[in-house]
Amino acid sequence: MQQIATPEVLRAHSRFAAIGPWLLAVAVAGLSVAVGAMMMRPLGGLFLMAPIGLVALLSLAVGSLPSLFSLGLCTIGFAFCFWSEASADHVPGFGFAEVFRLVAFVVTGTVVILAAESERQARRRAQAERVFAQQSLREAERAVAAARASLAALHESEERHRALVEALREADRRKDEFLAMLSHELRNPLAPVRNSLYVLGRAAPGSEQARRAERVIERQIVHMTRLIDDLLDVTRISRGKIELQHGPLDLCELVRRAAEDHRSVFEQNGVTLSVKRAERPVWVNGDATRLAQVVGNLLHNAAKFTDRGGRVRVSVSLDGPERASLCVSDTGMGIAKEMLPKLFDPFTQADRTIARSRGGLGLGLSLVRGLVELHGGEVRAESDGPGKGSCFTITLPAREPAAARGASSVEREEHRCGRILVIEDNHDAASSLAEALAVGRRNVQVVVAHSGPEGIEMARSFDPEVILCDLGLPGMNGYEVARVLRADPAHRRKVLIALTGYASPEDRRLSRAAGFDRHLAKPLDVKMLERLLAEVCDPAGRVSAA
């Protein structure tokens, strides 16, 4: 069993270490005297060499002081031996020979002890130097390793810094390019709008010239709306501010409608558009509005980058029970290999020339990727190179038909809302919206108020079925108007629709909390508003708040 190193045991070992060399010195002295006594007569003076050798070994083992003490004891012992021998031979005292032997023994022994001690110290110094050299070598190796690690870390830090600087330069360059593109793309539609307004002011009402000017204005407004919507949507996706309204929908039907909505653009550009749908419905769980936006962006992109006489093909298929696939391929200008990895980054376009004949902000594909990934899908681009067309493929999680049986696509008829109140501080926006809602409808009355208090008074006197209210009203904002109307029992069940340029999820939450039934973002699509009114006003003219 291993002994436990208690304080008592440690003290005992310490005491033994202190007196051990001296006990060994006494033992060596006794052994030397005994050996010398036996060899004194046969060897004469040479017998002293054996004791000196023993004392030298003692010096090498324990040091000089115990060895000198042992030498002294040996001298006393040999003096006693000489005296005893002289007494036995009846020779009085010591003779010169005995004294000389003792002196020679002491001197020689001392010299040998000092030499042995010197050798012992030299060996200890050499050992210490070896240990020090080994420690120094290890320290040097550690220092070299640390220096190498520091150099590697410094090199890595320099590489990261260089990459960061390059990334910042690239971001700054792309920012400058984007601002230039934004200025270019927002100014471009303004020129035909201004020219068309000039024509409308001088053309005969209802003439072909006036109708052409109206169509130009409509196209350019749609174009500007798309640019602004794409810019805002990319920003919302990057900040995680988009909320999807998931529901079962037939991807084939969604693609059919999107293709019909964009067919006029293809016909105008002289591009053939064909749609190949699966033999049976392909159900997915997603936001119908956002997925229609994805398909619309891909179709718009294909129409923009395909020259007259080209072809664009859209196909929908079911790749197994869990994956739905949508492919938009074209015979257009194609994509260079080095552009494919960057194609879905914001503000990226294959056309980087100053002419930029294709236009756009380079946000459409970035928006497509963001919306598809929010649906749990993937998007990829393929092209054999410039001039060889391209293919964009989207895959989405499919759903079993049973999960989508509740879905229906009921076409809403024209709205039957008889009395509509518009509360809008912008006079042009209010009057133009009122005319758009009332044009061609004899049984629809639309009145306008330009402030919150005026709108509340108009609601009490006009008793509207639907109230369209701007949120950014001066003084009394739209939220306060909604709270006042909802507090009035006469208007508690009326349909209240918010019109605003603020369309973030937080803005929608605030409008719902204030009492609005729906939230529509500006610029307002009148056709979408009419579908909404057809939804809240049934064919009998009765109003149902959502």
Secondary structure in CASP SS format (residue, H / E / C, confidence):
PFRMAT SS
TARGET T0000
AUTHOR 0000-0000-0000
METHOD secondary structure of the structure
MODEL  1
M C 1.00
Q C 1.00
Q C 1.00
I C 1.00
A C 1.00
T C 1.00
P H 1.00
E H 1.00
V H 1.00
L H 1.00
R H 1.00
A H 1.00
H H 1.00
S H 1.00
R H 1.00
F H 1.00
A H 1.00
A H 1.00
I H 1.00
G H 1.00
P H 1.00
W H 1.00
L H 1.00
L H 1.00
A H 1.00
V H 1.00
A H 1.00
V H 1.00
A H 1.00
G H 1.00
L H 1.00
S H 1.00
V H 1.00
A H 1.00
V H 1.00
G H 1.00
A H 1.00
M H 1.00
M H 1.00
M H 1.00
R H 1.00
P H 1.00
L H 1.00
G H 1.00
G H 1.00
L H 1.00
F H 1.00
L H 1.00
M H 1.00
A H 1.00
P H 1.00
I H 1.00
G H 1.00
L H 1.00
V H 1.00
A H 1.00
L H 1.00
L H 1.00
S H 1.00
L H 1.00
A H 1.00
V H 1.00
G C 1.00
S H 1.00
L H 1.00
P H 1.00
S H 1.00
L H 1.00
F H 1.00
S H 1.00
L H 1.00
G H 1.00
L H 1.00
C H 1.00
T H 1.00
I H 1.00
G H 1.00
F H 1.00
A H 1.00
F H 1.00
C H 1.00
F H 1.00
W H 1.00
S H 1.00
E H 1.00
A H 1.00
S H 1.00
A H 1.00
D C 1.00
H C 1.00
V C 1.00
P C 1.00
G C 1.00
F C 1.00
G C 1.00
F H 1.00
A H 1.00
E H 1.00
V H 1.00
F H 1.00
R H 1.00
L H 1.00
V H 1.00
A H 1.00
F H 1.00
V H 1.00
V H 1.00
T H 1.00
G H 1.00
T H 1.00
V H 1.00
V H 1.00
I H 1.00
L H 1.00
A H 1.00
A H 1.00
E H 1.00
S H 1.00
E H 1.00
R H 1.00
Q H 1.00
A H 1.00
R H 1.00
R H 1.00
R H 1.00
A H 1.00
Q H 1.00
A H 1.00
E H 1.00
R H 1.00
V H 1.00
F H 1.00
A H 1.00
Q H 1.00
Q H 1.00
S H 1.00
L H 1.00
R H 1.00
E H 1.00
A H 1.00
E H 1.00
R H 1.00
A H 1.00
V H 1.00
A H 1.00
A H 1.00
A H 1.00
R H 1.00
A H 1.00
S H 1.00
L H 1.00
A H 1.00
A H 1.00
L H 1.00
H H 1.00
E H 1.00
S H 1.00
E H 1.00
E H 1.00
R H 1.00
H H 1.00
R H 1.00
A H 1.00
L H 1.00
V H 1.00
E H 1.00
A H 1.00
L H 1.00
R H 1.00
E H 1.00
A H 1.00
D H 1.00
R H 1.00
R H 1.00
K H 1.00
D H 1.00
E H 1.00
F H 1.00
L H 1.00
A H 1.00
M H 1.00
L H 1.00
S H 1.00
H H 1.00
E H 1.00
L H 1.00
R H 1.00
N H 1.00
P H 1.00
L H 1.00
A H 1.00
P H 1.00
V H 1.00
R H 1.00
N H 1.00
S H 1.00
L H 1.00
Y H 1.00
V H 1.00
L H 1.00
G H 1.00
R H 1.00
A C 1.00
A C 1.00
P C 1.00
G C 1.00
S C 1.00
E H 1.00
Q H 1.00
A H 1.00
R H 1.00
R H 1.00
A H 1.00
E H 1.00
R H 1.00
V H 1.00
I H 1.00
E H 1.00
R H 1.00
Q H 1.00
I H 1.00
V H 1.00
H H 1.00
M H 1.00
T H 1.00
R H 1.00
L H 1.00
I H 1.00
D H 1.00
D H 1.00
L H 1.00
L H 1.00
D H 1.00
V H 1.00
T H 1.00
R H 1.00
I H 1.00
S H 1.00
R C 1.00
G C 1.00
K C 1.00
I C 1.00
E C 1.00
L C 1.00
Q C 1.00
H C 1.00
G E 1.00
P E 1.00
L E 1.00
D E 1.00
L H 1.00
C H 1.00
E H 1.00
L H 1.00
V H 1.00
R H 1.00
R H 1.00
A H 1.00
A H 1.00
E H 1.00
D H 1.00
H H 1.00
R H 1.00
S H 1.00
V H 1.00
F H 1.00
E H 1.00
Q H 1.00
N H 1.00
G C 1.00
V C 1.00
T E 1.00
L E 1.00
S E 1.00
V E 1.00
K E 1.00
R C 1.00
A C 1.00
E C 1.00
R C 1.00
P C 1.00
V C 1.00
W E 1.00
V E 1.00
N E 1.00
G E 1.00
D C 1.00
A H 1.00
T H 1.00
R H 1.00
L H 1.00
A H 1.00
Q H 1.00
V H 1.00
V H 1.00
G H 1.00
N H 1.00
L H 1.00
L H 1.00
H H 1.00
N H 1.00
A H 1.00
A H 1.00
K H 1.00
F C 1.00
T C 1.00
D C 1.00
R C 1.00
G C 1.00
G C 1.00
R E 1.00
V E 1.00
R E 1.00
V E 1.00
S E 1.00
V E 1.00
S E 1.00
L E 1.00
D C 1.00
G C 1.00
P C 1.00
E C 1.00
R E 1.00
A E 1.00
S E 1.00
L E 1.00
C E 1.00
V E 1.00
S E 1.00
D E 1.00
T C 1.00
G C 1.00
M C 1.00
G C 1.00
I C 1.00
A C 1.00
K H 1.00
E H 1.00
M H 1.00
L H 1.00
P H 1.00
K H 1.00
L C 1.00
F C 1.00
D C 1.00
P C 1.00
F C 1.00
T C 1.00
Q C 1.00
A C 1.00
D C 1.00
R C 1.00
T C 1.00
I C 1.00
A C 1.00
R C 1.00
S C 1.00
R C 1.00
G C 1.00
G C 1.00
L C 1.00
G C 1.00
L C 1.00
G H 1.00
L H 1.00
S H 1.00
L H 1.00
V H 1.00
R H 1.00
G H 1.00
L H 1.00
V H 1.00
E H 1.00
L H 1.00
H C 1.00
G C 1.00
G C 1.00
E E 1.00
V E 1.00
R E 1.00
A E 1.00
E E 1.00
S C 1.00
D C 1.00
G C 1.00
P C 1.00
G C 1.00
K C 1.00
G C 1.00
S E 1.00
C E 1.00
F E 1.00
T E 1.00
I E 1.00
T E 1.00
L E 1.00
P E 1.00
A E 1.00
R C 1.00
E C 1.00
P H 1.00
A H 1.00
A H 1.00
A H 1.00
R C 1.00
G C 1.00
A C 1.00
S C 1.00
S C 1.00
V C 1.00
E C 1.00
R C 1.00
E C 1.00
E C 1.00
H C 1.00
R C 1.00
C C 1.00
G C 1.00
R E 1.00
I E 1.00
L E 1.00
V E 1.00
I E 1.00
E C 1.00
D C 1.00
N C 1.00
H H 1.00
D H 1.00
A H 1.00
A H 1.00
S H 1.00
S H 1.00
L H 1.00
A H 1.00
E H 1.00
A H 1.00
L H 1.00
A H 1.00
V C 1.00
G C 1.00
R C 1.00
R C 1.00
N C 1.00
V C 1.00
Q E 1.00
V E 1.00
V E 1.00
V E 1.00
A E 1.00
H C 1.00
S C 1.00
G H 1.00
P H 1.00
E H 1.00
G H 1.00
I H 1.00
E H 1.00
M H 1.00
A H 1.00
R H 1.00
S H 1.00
F H 1.00
D C 1.00
P C 1.00
E C 1.00
V E 1.00
I E 1.00
L E 1.00
C E 1.00
D E 1.00
L C 1.00
G C 1.00
L C 1.00
P C 1.00
G C 1.00
M C 1.00
N C 1.00
G H 1.00
Y H 1.00
E H 1.00
V H 1.00
A H 1.00
R H 1.00
V H 1.00
L H 1.00
R H 1.00
A H 1.00
D C 1.00
P H 1.00
A H 1.00
H H 1.00
R C 1.00
R C 1.00
K C 1.00
V E 1.00
L E 1.00
I E 1.00
A E 1.00
L E 1.00
T E 1.00
G C 1.00
Y C 1.00
A C 1.00
S C 1.00
P H 1.00
E H 1.00
D H 1.00
R H 1.00
R H 1.00
L H 1.00
S H 1.00
R H 1.00
A H 1.00
A H 1.00
G C 1.00
F C 1.00
D C 1.00
R E 1.00
H E 1.00
L E 1.00
A E 1.00
K C 1.00
P C 1.00
L C 1.00
D C 1.00
V H 1.00
K H 1.00
M H 1.00
L H 1.00
E H 1.00
R H 1.00
L H 1.00
L H 1.00
A H 1.00
E H 1.00
V H 1.00
C E 1.00
D C 1.00
P C 1.00
A C 1.00
G C 1.00
R C 1.00
V E 1.00
S C 1.00
A C 1.00
A C 1.00
END
